Structures are given as structure tokens and as C-alpha cells.
Amino acid sequence: MTTFLSDTEHPEEPSTPPKSARRRAREFVVQGLYQWRVGGADEAAIEAYAPEMDDFAKADREFFVGTLRGVIGQQEALTARISAHIDRPFGELSPVEACVLMLGSFEMLNHPETPYRVIINEAIELAKAFGGTDGHKYVNGVLDKVAAVARPDEVAARKKK
């Protein structure tokens, strides 16, 4: 027996897999960095506020805290590294793109256990979720260049495949 959909019925949307605790943590890091960069919030205020946000309990808290503190602590070095690969002064980037690039660059340098392609893909998703229409393309291009310098062996090995 064949079943047809009426005009008011729709096939089920493909279900998206649940977000990992680390992906949720990255989302909160970007939001925290935005509060820091745009609103002038300090690290302590961001860490105190984040647990009150929806779904924070599902995030990897340790990764959130370590990454937030790491990015803020390494902001000058991260900005310099990113600035070598962008077409305008860092201060002229959209705040979301700047925060995502800082997060991605920090992970690239401090989390060698995470493949660089995973870091870039996560950054692209963050830029799509929080940024402008084509911001994810810019983030992708810049982080590809950062990866080539920060992880040359890993990038070369992937290109050989």
C-alpha cells in the first residue's frame, strides 16, 4: 500500500545529530569573546554569566573555561598570527569573525589532539550560526592559511591523500 502526502503534510526533516559538549562549549566561548570584545566584559563576569545561559549544562565546562581564558590571555599573539593572513587591519573585522578566528587559531595552536580540519569546520559552523552571510567563507580561508603555518606537517599529510 502506497501512502501519499496531502498538501498539508510534510516529510520529516532529516534529523540533525545532537551537538557535542565541545561544540556547545565553542558556541559559549564565541559568545563570551563577543561580550569581552564588544561589551568590555571581563573574564570573571563572562564565566559567572555563562552557566545561566540555556543549555550551558550540556557544554564541556572545562573546555569552555580553558579556551576562554586562553584566547583572552593570548590575544596579542593570536591577533598577530591572524593579521598575517587577512586583507585589512584586525580591528576592522566584524566582531563575530574576529572572535571565531581567535578561537580557531587558539585551538590550532593549543589543541594538537584536534585535527585542524575539525577546528576549521567547527569555526565555519560558528561563523554561519553567529556571523554575517558570507563570513564563514572568510573564516575558512584565513584558518586554512593559519593551519598551513601552525600545522605544516598535518596540512601536508592531508594534501597527499
N, CA, C and O of each residue as an XYZ file, in Angstrom:
644
protein
N       0.847     -1.179      0.000
C       0.000      0.000      0.000
C       0.889      1.238      0.000
O       1.803      1.346      0.818
N       0.631      2.158     -0.899
C       1.411      3.380     -1.003
C       0.688      4.488     -0.276
O      -0.530      4.633     -0.375
N       1.471      5.278      0.465
C       0.908      6.402      1.184
C       1.369      7.682      0.512
O       2.547      7.827      0.188
N       0.447      8.608      0.300
C       0.775      9.884     -0.299
C       0.613     10.977      0.733
O      -0.217     10.883      1.638
N       1.413     12.011      0.586
C       1.301     13.151      1.488
C       0.253     14.104      0.956
O       0.206     14.382     -0.242
N      -0.566     14.595      1.825
C      -1.527     15.617      1.398
C      -0.794     16.949      1.330
O       0.372     17.046      1.715
N      -1.468     17.953      0.849
C      -0.851     19.275      0.741
C      -0.445     19.840      2.099
O       0.421     20.712      2.163
N      -1.045     19.369      3.169
C      -0.736     19.919      4.487
C       0.286     19.085      5.246
O       0.744     19.492      6.314
N       0.648     17.933      4.711
C       1.646     17.113      5.380
C       3.004     17.341      4.732
O       3.096     17.634      3.540
N       4.031     17.207      5.513
C       5.387     17.382      5.011
C       6.225     16.201      5.464
O       6.036     15.684      6.565
N       7.148     15.777      4.618
C       8.027     14.701      5.081
C       8.857     15.195      6.262
O       9.120     16.390      6.402
N       9.252     14.272      7.086
C      10.052     14.660      8.246
C      11.360     15.265      7.778
O      11.982     14.791      6.828
N      11.761     16.316      8.462
C      13.058     16.924      8.186
C      14.118     15.929      8.631
O      13.945     15.234      9.632
N      15.210     15.861      7.889
C      16.267     14.975      8.363
C      16.735     15.466      9.730
O      16.987     16.655      9.922
N      16.847     14.560     10.650
C      17.222     14.991     11.988
C      18.713     15.310     12.022
O      19.536     14.599     11.445
N      19.031     16.392     12.709
C      20.430     16.749     12.855
C      20.946     16.071     14.112
O      20.231     15.969     15.109
N      22.175     15.613     14.064
C      22.696     14.946     15.249
C      22.792     15.930     16.406
O      22.971     17.128     16.186
N      22.677     15.445     17.617
C      22.780     16.365     18.751
C      24.178     16.981     18.804
O      25.156     16.358     18.390
N      24.261     18.194     19.309
C      25.540     18.882     19.399
C      26.378     18.240     20.491
O      25.871     17.873     21.551
N      27.663     18.112     20.215
C      28.572     17.568     21.222
C      28.800     18.613     22.310
O      28.557     19.804     22.109
N      29.262     18.153     23.445
C      29.552     19.063     24.557
C      30.630     20.070     24.163
O      30.594     21.223     24.592
N      31.579     19.638     23.354
C      32.644     20.540     22.930
C      32.111     21.586     21.955
O      32.504     22.751     22.029
N      31.223     21.191     21.045
C      30.647     22.175     20.120
C      29.855     23.225     20.903
O      29.956     24.421     20.629
N      29.077     22.773     21.869
C      28.335     23.736     22.701
C      29.298     24.674     23.430
O      29.050     25.876     23.528
N      30.388     24.118     23.936
C      31.371     24.951     24.631
C      31.936     26.011     23.684
O      32.100     27.168     24.072
N      32.231     25.619     22.446
C      32.738     26.586     21.465
C      31.726     27.704     21.230
O      32.102     28.870     21.114
N      30.457     27.354     21.162
C      29.421     28.379     20.981
C      29.442     29.374     22.133
O      29.336     30.582     21.925
N      29.580     28.857     23.346
C      29.621     29.749     24.512
C      30.917     30.552     24.555
O      30.916     31.695     25.011
N      32.012     29.978     24.091
C      33.273     30.724     24.018
C      33.108     31.899     23.056
O      33.500     33.019     23.383
N      32.540     31.664     21.887
C      32.351     32.753     20.922
C      31.464     33.839     21.524
O      31.750     35.028     21.381
N      30.395     33.436     22.193
C      29.521     34.420     22.818
C      30.254     35.188     23.916
O      30.082     36.398     24.058
N      31.066     34.481     24.683
C      31.842     35.136     25.739
C      32.877     36.084     25.172
O      33.058     37.188     25.687
N      33.562     35.665     24.113
C      34.547     36.535     23.480
C      33.879     37.775     22.889
O      34.446     38.867     22.912
N      32.686     37.598     22.367
C      31.939     38.740     21.842
C      31.621     39.722     22.980
O      31.777     40.932     22.821
N      31.178     39.197     24.116
C      30.890     40.062     25.273
C      32.159     40.797     25.715
O      32.107     41.967     26.095
N      33.287     40.107     25.663
C      34.567     40.694     26.053
C      35.002     41.760     25.054
O      35.394     42.864     25.434
N      34.929     41.418     23.785
C      35.433     42.302     22.732
C      34.539     43.511     22.507
O      35.026     44.635     22.379
N      33.235     43.280     22.460
C      32.302     44.360     22.135
C      31.780     45.064     23.390
O      31.691     46.291     23.433
N      31.442     44.282     24.397
C      30.829     44.858     25.587
C      31.792     45.200     26.709
O      31.399     45.820     27.697
N      33.050     44.801     26.566
C      34.035     45.111     27.596
C      33.932     44.254     28.847
O      34.530     44.581     29.872
N      33.170     43.148     28.773
C      33.042     42.267     29.939
C      34.384     41.608     30.221
O      35.134     41.290     29.298
N      34.682     41.405     31.496
C      35.930     40.719     31.817
C      35.686     39.223     31.951
O      34.550     38.751     32.002
N      36.784     38.506     32.006
C      36.753     37.047     32.062
C      35.857     36.531     33.200
O      35.053     35.621     33.000
N      36.004     37.112     34.372
C      35.240     36.655     35.537
C      33.739     36.845     35.320
O      32.943     35.972     35.665
N      33.360     37.976     34.753
C      31.941     38.247     34.503
C      31.376     37.265     33.479
O      30.253     36.782     33.623
N      32.155     36.980     32.458
C      31.704     36.047     31.417
C      31.533     34.654     32.019
O      30.526     33.987     31.778
N      32.519     34.219     32.801
C      32.448     32.890     33.422
C      31.296     32.793     34.415
O      30.710     31.722     34.577
N      30.969     33.881     35.071
C      29.861     33.876     36.032
C      28.513     33.849     35.307
O      27.567     33.217     35.775
N      28.429     34.538     34.161
C      27.171     34.642     33.434
C      26.860     33.392     32.604
O      25.703     32.981     32.517
N      27.868     32.797     32.005
C      27.665     31.685     31.064
C      26.804     30.553     31.624
O      25.923     30.071     30.912
N      27.015     30.107     32.864
C      26.199     28.994     33.364
C      24.702     29.293     33.437
O      23.893     28.371     33.545
N      24.331     30.558     33.379
C      22.920     30.936     33.412
C      22.263     30.822     32.038
O      21.038     30.872     31.930
N      23.061     30.672     31.006
C      22.535     30.613     29.641
C      21.929     29.241     29.367
O      22.361     28.233     29.928
N      20.919     29.218     28.493
C      20.266     27.961     28.123
C      21.288     26.966     27.592
O      22.181     27.327     26.825
N      21.152     25.736     27.998
C      21.958     24.611     27.525
C      23.425     24.642     27.942
O      24.201     23.807     27.478
N      23.833     25.576     28.801
C      25.229     25.579     29.223
C      25.584     24.287     29.954
O      26.721     23.823     29.879
N      24.634     23.716     30.648
C      24.888     22.470     31.386
C      25.295     21.333     30.441
O      25.922     20.364     30.869
N      24.941     21.452     29.166
C      25.290     20.417     28.186
C      26.651     20.674     27.540
O      27.106     19.882     26.715
N      27.296     21.767     27.909
C      28.593     22.132     27.329
C      29.728     21.551     28.167
O      29.552     21.243     29.346
N      30.880     21.409     27.546
C      32.098     20.975     28.223
C      32.651     22.189     28.966
O      33.342     23.027     28.386
N      32.338     22.267     30.245
C      32.697     23.446     31.045
C      34.213     23.649     31.107
O      34.694     24.777     31.001
N      34.952     22.578     31.274
C      36.407     22.683     31.375
C      36.995     23.261     30.086
O      37.869     24.126     30.125
N      36.505     22.774     28.950
C      36.969     23.285     27.661
C      36.579     24.755     27.510
O      37.378     25.566     27.040
N      35.365     25.096     27.904
C      34.898     26.486     27.829
C      35.822     27.409     28.616
O      36.320     28.398     28.078
N      36.051     27.091     29.878
C      36.859     27.955     30.739
C      38.297     28.041     30.217
O      38.852     29.134     30.102
N      38.893     26.896     29.904
C      40.273     26.893     29.430
C      40.447     27.650     28.130
O      41.434     28.361     27.943
N      39.493     27.499     27.239
C      39.584     28.162     25.935
C      39.327     29.656     26.066
O      40.054     30.463     25.486
N      38.313     30.028     26.811
C      38.024     31.453     27.016
C      39.235     32.150     27.627
O      39.679     33.185     27.130
N      39.764     31.582     28.702
C      40.933     32.186     29.359
C      42.140     32.185     28.434
O      42.907     33.148     28.397
N      42.304     31.105     27.692
C      43.447     31.011     26.782
C      43.412     32.044     25.685
O      44.421     32.688     25.399
N      42.251     32.209     25.062
C      42.135     33.198     23.982
C      42.378     34.602     24.529
O      43.128     35.376     23.933
N      41.762     34.933     25.641
C      41.950     36.271     26.211
C      43.412     36.464     26.614
O      43.983     37.531     26.388
N      44.010     35.449     27.202
C      45.399     35.541     27.631
C      46.393     35.632     26.484
O      47.459     36.229     26.632
N      46.054     35.049     25.353
C      46.948     35.038     24.193
C      46.488     35.981     23.085
O      46.914     35.853     21.937
N      45.617     36.931     23.433
C      45.001     37.771     22.412
C      46.005     38.468     21.500
O      45.779     38.536     20.292
N      47.094     38.981     22.035
C      48.050     39.704     21.199
C      48.732     38.770     20.202
O      48.862     39.104     19.025
N      49.163     37.614     20.667
C      49.821     36.646     19.781
C      48.840     36.121     18.730
O      49.206     35.950     17.567
N      47.602     35.867     19.136
C      46.597     35.376     18.187
C      46.280     36.435     17.133
O      46.169     36.130     15.946
N      46.139     37.672     17.577
C      45.859     38.768     16.653
C      46.993     38.911     15.641
O      46.742     39.105     14.451
N      48.229     38.816     16.104
C      49.379     38.926     15.207
C      49.385     37.776     14.197
O      49.637     37.989     13.010
N      49.111     36.575     14.664
C      49.105     35.410     13.777
C      48.014     35.551     12.715
O      48.254     35.284     11.538
N      46.828     35.968     13.127
C      45.707     36.134     12.198
C      45.981     37.289     11.230
O      45.693     37.191     10.037
N      46.535     38.372     11.752
C      46.780     39.569     10.934
C      47.692     39.294      9.747
O      47.612     39.985      8.732
N      48.547     38.302      9.865
C      49.444     37.952      8.756
C      48.686     37.365      7.570
O      49.239     37.243      6.477
N      47.420     36.999      7.783
C      46.658     36.301      6.735
C      45.357     36.999      6.344
O      44.516     36.406      5.669
N      45.186     38.244      6.760
C      43.939     38.942      6.425
C      44.220     40.157      5.553
O      45.351     40.636      5.466
N      43.168     40.638      4.915
C      43.289     41.706      3.924
C      42.984     43.097      4.468
O      42.872     44.056      3.704
N      42.853     43.203      5.769
C      42.564     44.507      6.390
C      43.039     44.440      7.842
O      43.345     43.358      8.343
N      43.101     45.568      8.509
C      43.510     45.530      9.920
C      42.540     44.675     10.745
O      41.335     44.663     10.494
N      43.086     43.969     11.722
C      42.285     43.082     12.559
C      41.090     43.812     13.175
O      39.999     43.248     13.262
N      41.286     45.035     13.593
C      40.224     45.820     14.222
C      39.051     46.119     13.303
O      37.980     46.502     13.775
N      39.233     45.951     12.000
C      38.155     46.200     11.048
C      37.323     44.946     10.730
O      36.319     45.026     10.021
N      37.745     43.799     11.254
C      36.940     42.585     11.056
C      35.634     42.718     11.826
O      35.557     43.451     12.812
N      34.619     42.013     11.375
C      33.386     42.005     12.158
C      33.722     41.358     13.503
O      34.576     40.473     13.559
N      33.074     41.780     14.572
C      33.384     41.203     15.877
C      33.206     39.682     15.925
O      33.983     38.988     16.581
N      32.193     39.166     15.236
C      31.973     37.723     15.240
C      33.108     37.009     14.517
O      33.648     36.027     15.027
N      33.472     37.492     13.335
C      34.572     36.864     12.602
C      35.857     36.920     13.405
O      36.604     35.942     13.443
N      36.129     38.049     14.048
C      37.337     38.183     14.855
C      37.343     37.162     15.996
O      38.363     36.521     16.251
N      36.219     37.015     16.673
C      36.127     36.064     17.786
C      36.284     34.620     17.306
O      36.978     33.827     17.944
N      35.655     34.282     16.204
C      35.755     32.927     15.658
C      37.186     32.652     15.202
O      37.708     31.560     15.432
N      37.817     33.615     14.567
C      39.203     33.433     14.131
C      40.143     33.277     15.318
O      41.070     32.469     15.269
N      39.917     34.036     16.379
C      40.756     33.892     17.571
C      40.565     32.513     18.194
O      41.537     31.866     18.581
N      39.335     32.070     18.291
C      39.055     30.741     18.841
C      39.708     29.667     17.986
O      40.390     28.791     18.517
N      39.513     29.717     16.677
C      40.083     28.711     15.786
C      41.601     28.698     15.832
O      42.214     27.631     15.854
N      42.202     29.860     15.848
C      43.658     29.952     15.912
C      44.179     29.421     17.250
O      45.189     28.719     17.296
N      43.494     29.756     18.313
C      43.889     29.251     19.633
C      43.857     27.724     19.655
O      44.802     27.082     20.113
N      42.773     27.156     19.160
C      42.672     25.694     19.139
C      43.761     25.084     18.266
O      44.346     24.062     18.622
N      44.031     25.704     17.131
C      45.042     25.198     16.215
C      46.400     25.107     16.919
O      47.155     24.157     16.713
N      46.694     26.095     17.743
C      47.992     26.175     18.413
C      48.057     25.382     19.715
O      49.128     24.907     20.092
N      46.939     25.231     20.400
C      46.954     24.669     21.752
C      46.270     23.322     21.913
O      46.338     22.718     22.984
N      45.620     22.848     20.875
C      44.929     21.555     20.952
C      45.361     20.668     19.786
O      44.572     20.409     18.877
N      46.615     20.200     19.809
C      47.111     19.384     18.694
C      46.364     18.055     18.540
O      46.434     17.418     17.490
N      45.659     17.648     19.580
C      44.884     16.405     19.508
C      43.653     16.540     18.615
O      43.089     15.536     18.180
N      43.240     17.763     18.343
C      42.083     18.002     17.483
C      42.583     18.271     16.066
O      43.339     19.220     15.854
N      42.179     17.461     15.100
C      42.630     17.687     13.719
C      42.286     19.096     13.235
O      41.227     19.636     13.555
N      43.193     19.672     12.466
C      42.978     21.048     12.022
C      41.705     21.184     11.194
O      41.049     22.224     11.253
N      41.335     20.152     10.416
C      40.112     20.239      9.612
C      38.875     20.295     10.518
O      37.897     20.967     10.191
N      38.918     19.607     11.630
C      37.799     19.668     12.589
C      37.688     21.086     13.141
O      36.591     21.636     13.238
N      38.812     21.667     13.498
C      38.815     23.038     14.039
C      38.250     24.013     13.006
O      37.430     24.869     13.337
N      38.687     23.882     11.772
C      38.188     24.777     10.724
C      36.698     24.556     10.490
O      35.941     25.520     10.377
N      36.273     23.309     10.418
C      34.842     23.036     10.210
C      33.990     23.579     11.351
O      32.913     24.126     11.119
N      34.467     23.429     12.572
C      33.724     23.977     13.715
C      33.651     25.508     13.611
O      32.607     26.102     13.880
N      34.753     26.133     13.222
C      34.769     27.589     13.075
C      33.797     28.043     11.985
O      33.105     29.050     12.136
N      33.756     27.291     10.893
C      32.812     27.618      9.816
C      31.382     27.562     10.343
O      30.585     28.461     10.074
N      31.059     26.524     11.084
C      29.699     26.394     11.638
C      29.386     27.538     12.601
O      28.267     28.052     12.607
N      30.352     27.933     13.404
C      30.144     29.060     14.323
C      29.915     30.356     13.545
O      29.043     31.152     13.892
N      30.700     30.557     12.501
C      30.537     31.765     11.689
C      29.178     31.780     10.998
O      28.562     32.837     10.863
N      28.711     30.619     10.562
C      27.379     30.538      9.953
C      26.298     30.845     10.979
O      25.328     31.541     10.680
N      26.469     30.323     12.189
C      25.445     30.490     13.227
C      25.371     31.914     13.756
O      24.282     32.422     14.022
N      26.523     32.564     13.911
C      26.546     33.859     14.594
C      26.927     35.034     13.695
O      26.693     36.186     14.057
N      27.505     34.761     12.540
C      28.056     35.834     11.725
C      27.197     36.247     10.560
O      26.035     35.857     10.443
N      27.794     37.044      9.703
C      27.121     37.547      8.517
C      27.003     36.479      7.444
O      27.479     35.356      7.610
N      26.371     36.840      6.358
C      26.034     35.908      5.289
C      27.217     35.098      4.777
O      27.135     33.870      4.724
N      28.297     35.737      4.404
C      29.434     35.021      3.835
C      30.653     34.999      4.752
O      31.753     34.662      4.315
N      30.467     35.349      5.997
C      31.579     35.379      6.944
C      32.274     34.043      7.089
O      33.480     33.982      7.326
N      31.503     32.963      6.943
C      32.103     31.627      7.089
C      33.146     31.357      6.006
O      34.110     30.630      6.244
N      32.960     31.931      4.829
C      33.930     31.736      3.743
C      35.255     32.424      4.086
O      36.336     31.888      3.841
N      35.141     33.602      4.647
C      36.333     34.352      5.053
C      37.069     33.604      6.162
O      38.289     33.451      6.110
N      36.331     33.146      7.154
C      36.912     32.382      8.261
C      37.622     31.145      7.724
O      38.739     30.843      8.145
N      36.996     30.437      6.812
C      37.592     29.244      6.218
C      38.934     29.581      5.557
O      39.932     28.904      5.805
N      38.963     30.613      4.727
C      40.180     30.987      4.023
C      41.305     31.388      4.959
O      42.454     30.987      4.769
N      40.976     32.171      5.960
C      42.004     32.630      6.900
C      42.537     31.455      7.729
O      43.749     31.314      7.892
N      41.647     30.618      8.248
C      42.110     29.495      9.066
C      42.873     28.460      8.255
O      43.745     27.782      8.798
N      42.571     28.322      6.978
C      43.381     27.454      6.119
C      44.826     27.958      6.092
O      45.765     27.164      6.153
N      45.000     29.270      6.000
C      46.340     29.856      5.980
C      47.025     29.725      7.336
O      48.221     29.444      7.405
N      46.274     29.927      8.405
C      46.833     29.753      9.755
C      47.291     28.307      9.938
O      48.371     28.060     10.474
N      46.476     27.356      9.495
C      46.818     25.936      9.629
C      48.097     25.598      8.874
O      48.917     24.820      9.363
N      48.277     26.175      7.686
C      49.467     25.884      6.890
C      50.746     26.291      7.620
O      51.794     25.673      7.434
N      50.659     27.330      8.449
C      51.820     27.792      9.212
C      51.905     27.079     10.564
O      52.987     26.670     10.985
N      50.774     26.933     11.235
C      50.767     26.353     12.581
C      50.939     24.837     12.578
O      51.501     24.274     13.517
N      50.460     24.178     11.534
C      50.497     22.715     11.465
C      50.926     22.243     10.073
O      50.183     21.526      9.403
N      52.106     22.641      9.647
C      52.525     22.328      8.273
C      52.565     20.829      7.969
O      52.186     20.418      6.873
N      53.014     20.015      8.912
C      53.104     18.566      8.660
C      51.720     17.950      8.481
O      51.509     17.122      7.596
N      50.784     18.362      9.330
C      49.426     17.830      9.250
C      48.754     18.254      7.950
O      48.064     17.455      7.316
N      48.952     19.508      7.553
C      48.360     20.004      6.309
C      48.974     19.281      5.115
O      48.256     18.881      4.199
N      50.292     19.109      5.115
C      50.965     18.417      4.015
C      50.501     16.961      3.914
O      50.278     16.452      2.816
N      50.360     16.306      5.048
C      49.908     14.901      5.045
C      48.502     14.797      4.481
O      48.202     13.855      3.747
N      47.644     15.736      4.806
C      46.273     15.703      4.289
C      46.254     15.939      2.781
O      45.460     15.322      2.071
N      47.107     16.815      2.292
C      47.135     17.112      0.859
C      47.635     15.928      0.054
O      47.302     15.803     -1.125
N      48.434     15.051      0.666
C      48.948     13.870     -0.037
C      47.865     12.813     -0.242
O      47.977     11.966     -1.129
N      46.825     12.864      0.574
C      45.751     11.856      0.490
C      44.984     11.960     -0.790
O      44.051     11.188     -1.015
